[in-house]
Each structure stands twice: as structure tokens, then as C-alpha cells.
């Protein structure tokens, strides 16, 4: 049961991360008020970095910012390792 909850959490938080990055890109293109970077980082730190890294590449969003370009993939690897360890 715990493994099922962990898998569900991982899936949901990464889908949310993907959607949030897509939404921020849409807001950026429309020159509207954006999602704060601390919100993006917070979502990445709680496990959404995998989805956010994928979205970053799909939407070509934040790819010019070195901190995001390196940080999100790094956190994605960390998240993946943590999830694998917890699923054992």
C-alpha cells in the first residue's frame, strides 16, 4: 500500500510540475504575471523535478537560465534515486 501511495505521489507531483511549467511558458508568451521562481523550485524540491525537466525541454522554457538548465535535471536525478530507494 505504501509503495502504491509513493508511486501515485511521484506521478501526480510530476504531472503537476509539467503543467505548471507549461502554464508559466504560456504566461511568459502572453507577457502576463508569471509563476514565481521560488514556487517552481519548491515544486521541484518536493519531487516534481522529473516532470519539470521534461516540460522545460518540451516547452523550451527556462532553457537559457543556467541554474534551471542544470538544477532541474540534477534534482530529477536525485528524485529518481530517492524514489527507487524508497520503492525497494
Beta strands, then each sheet from edge to edge (+ up, - down):
end
